[in-house]
Amino acid sequence: MTGEQLKQIVGSIDEQKLAAILASGARIEDVVEAKALANGKSDVVGQGEQVIRGPVKEVLIILTAGKSDHDLIPQQQT
């Protein structure tokens, strides 16, 4: 995966996070899943907690680093 491919998936990202994700060895599929989880748009059935492992977890931690809990809670549209 290249830096440009990663930017297409996650959008604007600082260089440190970009480098960390690239160094993680995550595949494109892992980044897509982590991005969906970070945005609250996961394709996982059910509302319960889920166990996230491996590269997806690592990318999710990188993507959400420095964000407050409020930033991570999807906002209801009115």
N, C-alpha and C positions, 0 to 999 in steps of 0.2 A: 504494500500500500504506500502511496506517495503522500506527501504533505498536501498537495493539491486535491487529491481524492478525499483526504480527511476533511479538508476545509469545505468541500462540497457537501459532505454528510453533516458536519456539526455547525457549519457557518463560521462566524467570526470567532476566533480562538487565539489566545495569546501564545507566543512562541514557546514558552516553557511547557504549557499543557500539550501543545502540538508535539514537541519533542518527547515528552513523557509517554504519550499514547503511541507514538511510532516505536519507541524503545520497548514498549510492553509486549510487542509481538502479537498484538490483537489482530484478528482478521477483520475485513470490512463488515462481515455479518455481526461480529462482536460489537463493533462501534455503533452500527445501526441499532442493535438491541439496547445498548447502554444509553444511547441518545433518546430512544423512545421511553425508556424507564425514567430518565432524568426529566423528560417533558411530561410525564404522567400519561403517556399514550402507549403503554405496553400492550401487546396483543395477547397477554396472559389472561386466561379465563378465570373469573372469580375476583372477589375483592379482598381476599385474605393476604397475609404476608407471604412472600415467596423467598426461597433461598436463591441467592445469586452467587455464582461461583466463577472462578477462573478469570479469564481475560475480560469478560463482560463486567465483573465486579471491579476489576482494576480500572477499566476505562470509566465506569460510572463514578468511582471515587475521584478520578482526575477531573472529570467534567463538572462535578458538583463542588469541588474544593473551593472554599472561599465564599460560597453562597449561604445565605441564612435559610433557616427552615421555611420562612415565609416565601422566599424565592422559589423553593422547591415544591410548594403546594399549588397544584393547578387552580387557577381562579375560575369561578363560575361566571359564565357569560350571561348577561341579562338581556 
